[in-house]
């Protein structure tokens, strides 16, 4: 691997990674590598850590992050030392790599990068390829019992797709990244189905007519048995409060009913919970010490067990302030439906996207009666607030443009009454900057620091 260089400081290490390597979140499509070659080379230089731990692989258009965190919480509750790799991060780079809910230490990050800096400069991988190799190396070194691995984009050519998991999961299929994954749901499903492996069962979260044939054909070709969470489980919400939802969960095969409380408060989480419950039973069939009762216990406190952020997260109770990532039309539709169910004197929405999203379709789904604060994250790939404002006006949405998320939050705070509600949504980067602001104001978002 060459001579190890002296570690930089943590901030210097992150600057090196951000500036030295092509980064999708910063520059978009140009950062992507068209195959798995670089990831395989990196992992070979690290003695192939991906072969040294068991894993669960999760793909899908929406819900990957929630399912990943929820499933990790169940495995932790069952007593397994559990790795969790997700992307992108919201506030701290180390959110991407966790063990039993704890972020990897700053020292580990700096030492790892110093150790393989020569390899990085020889291979010139993307930022995402490095983070995948970093996660796999960490999980191998720390001896995790099992790791939950979320894909970054697609599946077939995603850097994470060099593992052979014990279980594959595809949460759902909707339109996103058409320029990369395809213009039809069937084309997108084909890319996501690339994570299926021979002899490894696959959970399909939601069934759609446009994708069902693709999944069936791919499962036959790849010799993977499909399990449909939507058919196996029913969920009926009985009540909800600010911080929890309460469900009756019904196993349709056994006709058994369970009372379930969860701190995952988005309406859309009922679909994700069906996936988790299906996965738990499949893992138990493989000899893992997981049970529905353990899953129910873990689902009541996923956020504290794993550090999940930015999914219908209440940042302030009065005036009610919510942050939820909505980075494509399907996500915005779910968030809008839940916002519309809230009674408030006036609804305020802070909104921002990146340039390569289908913004026009998403804007058509948002409520016209809300007051909007259009903004942009501080990244190169952000859609300028003025452009978003103009596009929104064409969709009948009115509001002012703000140069930063902080400016938008200040404007909303000054305009709101206690009976109003504020939603902060759009890209991961808008949510991340908002979470950082509110973290400085309160103890709401304290995340374990290693």
C-alpha positions in Angstrom: 0.0 0.0 0.0 3.1 2.2 0.1 4.5 4.3 2.8 1.9 5.6 5.3 1.7 9.4 5.5 1.2 11.2 8.8 -2.4 11.9 9.6 -3.8 15.3 8.8 -6.3 16.9 11.3 -9.9 15.8 11.0 -10.9 19.0 9.2 -7.9 18.8 6.9 -8.7 15.2 6.1 -12.3 16.1 5.2 -11.1 19.0 3.0 -8.7 16.6 1.3 -11.5 14.2 0.5 -14.0 16.9 -0.6 -11.5 18.8 -2.8 -9.3 16.0 -4.1 -12.0 13.5 -5.1 -15.0 13.9 -7.5 -18.1 14.2 -5.3 -21.6 13.6 -6.6 -23.2 15.9 -4.0 -21.0 18.7 -5.2 -20.8 18.3 -8.9 -23.4 15.7 -9.8 -23.2 13.2 -12.6 -19.6 14.0 -13.5 -18.4 12.5 -10.2 -19.9 9.0 -11.0 -17.7 6.1 -12.1 -19.3 3.8 -14.7 -18.3 0.5 -13.1 -17.1 -1.2 -9.9 -13.4 -1.3 -10.9 -12.2 1.4 -8.5 -14.1 0.0 -5.5 -12.7 -3.4 -6.2 -9.1 -2.0 -6.4 -9.5 -0.1 -3.2 -10.9 -3.0 -1.3 -8.2 -5.3 -2.7 -5.6 -2.9 -1.3 -7.4 -3.2 2.0 -7.4 -7.1 1.9 -11.0 -7.2 0.8 -12.8 -6.3 4.0 -16.2 -6.8 2.3 -15.7 -10.5 2.7 -15.1 -10.4 6.4 -18.6 -9.6 7.8 -22.2 -10.5 7.1 -24.4 -7.9 5.5 -27.8 -6.8 4.4 -28.0 -4.7 1.2 -30.7 -2.1 0.7 -31.7 -0.2 -2.5 -34.8 1.7 -3.6 -35.9 5.2 -4.7 -37.2 6.3 -1.3 -37.1 4.9 2.2 -33.6 3.4 2.1 -32.3 5.4 4.9 -35.3 4.8 7.2 -35.3 1.1 6.5 -31.5 0.9 7.0 -31.7 2.6 10.4 -34.8 0.7 11.6 -33.3 -2.7 10.6 -30.0 -1.7 12.3 -31.9 -0.9 15.5 -33.6 -4.3 15.5 -30.3 -6.1 15.1 -28.8 -4.0 17.9 -31.8 -4.8 20.1 -31.2 -8.5 19.4 -27.6 -8.2 20.7 -25.6 -8.1 17.4 -22.7 -5.7 16.9 -24.2 -3.9 14.0 -22.5 -1.8 11.3 -24.6 0.8 9.4 -23.5 2.5 6.2 -25.8 5.2 4.8 -25.4 8.3 2.6 -25.3 11.2 2.2 -24.7 12.6 5.7 -26.7 15.6 7.0 -24.5 17.3 9.5 -21.3 15.3 10.2 -19.4 13.1 7.7 -19.2 10.3 10.2 -23.0 9.8 10.2 -22.2 7.6 7.1 -20.4 4.9 9.2 -21.8 3.8 12.5 -21.4 0.8 14.8 -24.3 0.2 17.2 -25.5 3.7 16.5 -22.2 5.4 17.3 -20.4 7.3 14.7 -16.9 6.2 13.8 -14.3 8.3 15.6 -12.5 11.3 14.0 -9.2 9.6 14.8 -10.2 6.5 12.8 -11.1 8.6 9.8 -7.9 10.5 9.8 -5.7 7.4 10.3 -7.6 5.5 7.6 -7.1 8.3 5.0 -3.4 8.7 5.9 -3.0 4.9 5.6 -4.4 4.7 2.1 -3.6 8.1 0.7 -1.0 6.7 -1.7 -3.7 4.3 -3.0 -6.2 7.1 -3.4 -3.8 9.2 -5.5 -2.9 6.1 -7.6 -6.5 5.0 -8.3 -8.2 8.5 -8.2 -11.5 7.1 -7.0 -14.7 9.1 -6.4 -15.6 10.4 -3.0 -18.4 7.8 -2.7 -16.0 5.0 -3.6 -13.7 6.0 -0.8 -16.5 6.2 1.8 -17.7 2.7 0.8 -14.2 1.2 1.2 -13.8 3.1 4.4 -17.0 1.7 5.8 -16.1 -1.9 4.8 -12.7 -1.5 6.3 -14.1 -0.2 9.6 -16.7 -3.0 9.9 -14.1 -5.6 9.2 -11.6 -4.1 11.7 -14.2 -3.7 14.4 -15.5 -7.2 13.9 -19.2 -6.4 13.4 -21.6 -9.4 13.5 -23.6 -7.9 10.6 -23.7 -4.6 8.7 -26.7 -2.9 7.0 -25.5 -1.3 3.8 -27.5 1.3 1.9 -26.8 1.8 -1.8 -26.0 5.3 -2.9 -27.5 5.5 -6.4 -29.2 2.7 -8.4 -27.9 -0.8 -7.5 -26.3 -2.7 -10.3 -23.3 -0.3 -10.6 -23.4 1.2 -7.2 -20.1 0.9 -5.3 -21.7 -1.0 -2.5 -22.6 -3.8 -4.9 -19.4 -5.8 -4.3 -20.9 -7.5 -1.2 -22.8 -10.8 -1.1 -25.4 -10.2 1.6 -27.6 -12.5 3.6 -30.6 -10.5 2.5 -31.3 -7.9 -0.3 -34.1 -5.3 0.1 -35.6 -3.0 -2.6 -37.8 -0.5 -0.8 -39.8 0.9 -3.8 -39.4 2.3 -7.3 -40.3 5.8 -8.4 -38.8 8.4 -10.7 -35.5 9.9 -9.7 -32.1 10.4 -11.4 -33.7 9.7 -14.8 -30.5 10.7 -16.6 -28.6 8.0 -14.8 -31.1 5.2 -14.1 -33.6 5.3 -16.9 -36.7 7.1 -18.1 -39.2 4.4 -17.2 -40.0 2.7 -13.9 -39.1 -0.6 -15.6 -35.6 0.7 -16.5 -35.1 2.1 -13.0 -36.3 -1.2 -11.4 -33.8 -3.1 -13.6 -30.9 -1.0 -12.1 -32.2 -1.5 -8.6 -32.6 -5.2 -9.1 -28.9 -5.4 -9.8 -28.3 -6.0 -6.1 -30.1 -9.4 -6.2 -27.7 -12.3 -5.7 -27.9 -16.0 -6.3 -29.3 -17.9 -3.3 -30.0 -14.6 -1.4 -33.6 -13.8 -0.7 -34.9 -10.4 -1.7 -37.6 -8.3 0.0 -39.7 -6.1 -2.3 -41.3 -3.3 -0.4 -44.0 -2.0 -2.7 -45.6 -3.7 -5.7 -46.3 -1.8 -8.9 -47.6 -3.1 -12.2 -44.8 -1.4 -14.1 -42.1 -3.1 -12.1 -43.5 -6.5 -11.2 -42.4 -8.3 -14.3 -38.9 -6.8 -14.0 -38.5 -8.1 -10.5 -39.9 -11.5 -11.4 -37.6 -11.9 -14.4 -34.5 -10.6 -12.5 -35.3 -12.9 -9.6 -35.4 -16.0 -11.9 -32.2 -14.9 -13.7 -30.4 -14.2 -10.5 -31.9 -17.2 -8.6 -33.3 -15.0 -5.7 -36.6 -15.8 -4.1 -38.9 -12.7 -3.8 -40.8 -11.8 -0.6 -43.4 -9.0 -0.9 -43.7 -7.0 2.3 -46.8 -5.2 1.1 -48.6 -8.6 0.7 -47.2 -10.1 3.9 -48.1 -7.3 6.3 -51.0 -4.8 6.9 -50.7 -1.7 9.0 -53.5 0.4 10.5 -52.6 3.6 12.4 -54.7 4.0 15.5 -53.2 7.3 16.7 -50.3 9.6 16.5 -48.8 12.4 18.5 -45.9 14.8 18.0 -43.1 12.2 18.5 -44.7 8.8 17.9 -47.2 6.8 15.8 -49.2 3.8 17.0 -50.2 1.0 14.7 -52.0 -2.4 14.6 -49.6 -4.5 12.5 -51.2 -7.6 11.0 -49.3 -10.6 9.6 -51.5 -11.6 6.7 -50.2 -15.2 6.5 -50.6 -16.1 10.2 -53.5 -13.7 10.9 -51.7 -12.4 14.0 -52.0 -8.8 15.2 -49.4 -6.8 17.1 -49.5 -3.4 18.8 -46.7 -1.3 17.5 -45.4 2.1 18.6 -42.7 3.9 16.6 -40.7 7.1 16.8 -40.6 7.1 13.0 -43.3 9.8 12.6 -43.7 10.2 8.8 -46.9 8.8 7.4 -44.8 7.0 4.8 -43.0 5.0 7.5 -45.8 2.4 7.6 -44.5 1.1 4.3 -40.9 1.0 5.6 -42.0 -0.8 8.8 -43.7 -3.6 6.7 -40.3 -4.1 5.0 -38.5 -4.3 8.4 -40.9 -6.8 9.8 -40.6 -9.0 6.7 -36.8 -8.8 6.8 -36.8 -9.7 10.5 -38.7 -12.9 9.9 -36.5 -13.9 7.0 -33.4 -13.3 9.2 -34.9 -15.5 11.9 -35.3 -18.3 9.3 -31.6 -18.0 8.7 -30.8 -18.5 12.3 -30.5 -14.9 13.5 -31.9 -14.1 16.9 -34.5 -11.7 15.6 -38.2 -11.8 16.4 -41.2 -9.7 15.8 -41.3 -8.8 19.5 -37.7 -7.5 19.4 -38.5 -5.6 16.2 -41.5 -3.9 17.9 -39.3 -3.0 20.9 -36.6 -1.5 18.7 -39.0 0.4 16.4 -40.2 2.4 19.4 -36.8 4.2 19.6 -35.0 3.9 16.3 -33.7 7.5 16.5 -32.0 7.1 19.8 -30.5 3.7 18.9 -29.1 4.7 15.5 -29.0 8.5 15.3 -31.5 8.8 12.4 -32.2 12.4 11.4 -34.2 14.5 9.0 -37.2 12.2 8.5 -40.3 14.2 9.7 -38.2 15.4 12.6 -39.7 17.9 15.0 -37.2 20.6 15.6 -39.4 22.8 17.7 -42.8 22.1 19.3 -44.1 25.7 19.1 -44.4 27.1 16.6 -44.3 23.5 15.2 -41.2 23.2 13.0 -40.5 20.0 11.0 -37.6 19.0 8.9 -38.0 16.2 6.3 -35.9 15.3 3.3 -38.0 15.4 0.1 -35.6 15.1 -2.8 -37.9 13.8 -5.6 -41.6 14.0 -6.6 -42.6 10.8 -4.7 -41.1 12.1 -1.5 -42.6 15.5 -1.8 -46.0 14.0 -2.4 -45.8 12.0 0.8 -44.6 15.0 2.8 -47.3 17.3 1.4 -50.0 14.9 2.3 -48.9 14.8 5.9 -48.4 18.6 6.1 -52.0 19.1 4.8 -53.3 16.9 7.7 -51.9 19.4 10.2 -54.2 22.2 11.5 -52.4 25.5 11.6 -53.2 29.2 11.2 -50.6 29.5 8.4 -48.2 27.0 6.8 -44.7 28.1 6.0 -42.3 26.1 3.8 -38.6 26.5 3.4 -37.6 24.8 0.1 -34.5 24.1 -1.9 -33.3 21.5 -4.4 -30.3 20.6 -6.4 -30.0 21.3 -10.2 -30.5 17.7 -11.5 -33.9 17.0 -9.9 -37.3 17.1 -11.6 -38.2 20.3 -9.8 -41.2 21.3 -11.9 -43.1 18.1 -11.1 -42.3 18.4 -7.4 -43.6 22.0 -7.3 -46.9 21.0 -8.8 -47.5 18.8 -5.7 -47.0 21.5 -3.0 -49.8 23.5 -1.4 -50.4 26.9 -3.0 -51.7 28.4 0.2 -48.4 28.1 2.0 -45.9 31.0 2.4 -42.6 29.9 0.7 -39.0 30.7 1.5 -36.9 29.6 -1.5 -33.3 29.0 -0.8 -30.2 27.0 -1.8 -27.6 25.0 0.1 -24.0 26.1 0.0 -22.9 23.6 -2.6 -22.0 23.9 -6.2 -24.8 21.6 -7.3 -27.6 23.6 -5.6 -30.3 25.1 -7.7 -30.1 28.9 -7.1 -32.9 30.3 -5.0 -33.9 32.8 -7.6 -34.3 30.1 -10.3 -36.4 28.0 -7.9 -38.5 31.0 -7.1 -39.2 31.6 -10.8 -40.1 28.0 -11.4 -42.4 28.0 -8.3 -44.2 31.1 -9.5 -45.2 29.3 -12.6 -46.6 26.5 -10.4 -48.6 29.1 -8.4 -46.3 29.1 -5.3 -45.4 32.5 -3.9 -42.6 33.6 -1.7 -39.2 35.3 -1.5 -35.7 34.0 -2.3 -33.0 33.8 0.3 -29.3 33.3 -0.3 -28.8 30.9 2.6 -30.9 28.4 4.7 -30.0 30.5 7.8 -31.6 33.6 6.1 -34.7 31.6 5.2 -35.1 30.3 8.7 -34.7 33.8 10.2 -37.3 35.2 7.9 -39.7 32.4 8.7 -39.1 32.8 12.5 -39.9 36.5 12.2 -43.1 35.9 10.3 -44.6 33.0 12.2 -47.1 33.0 15.0 -47.2 30.3 17.6 -50.2 28.6 15.9 -48.4 28.4 12.6 -46.3 25.4 11.3 -43.0 25.5 9.4 -41.8 22.7 7.1 -38.2 22.6 6.0 -37.8 20.3 3.0 -36.2 19.6 -0.3 -32.7 18.2 -0.7 -30.6 16.4 1.9 -28.3 19.5 1.9 -31.1 21.9 2.8 -32.1 19.5 5.7 -28.5 19.2 6.8 -27.9 22.9 7.0 -31.2 23.4 8.9 -30.4 20.7 11.4 -27.0 22.3 12.0 -28.7 25.6 12.7 -31.3 24.1 15.1 -28.6 22.0 16.8 -26.8 25.2 17.8 -30.0 26.6 19.3 -31.0 23.6 21.5 -30.2 20.1 22.7 -32.9 18.5 20.5 -30.5 17.0 18.1 -27.7 15.7 20.3 -26.1 12.8 18.4 -23.6 10.4 20.0 -20.1 11.4 19.3 -17.3 8.9 19.5 
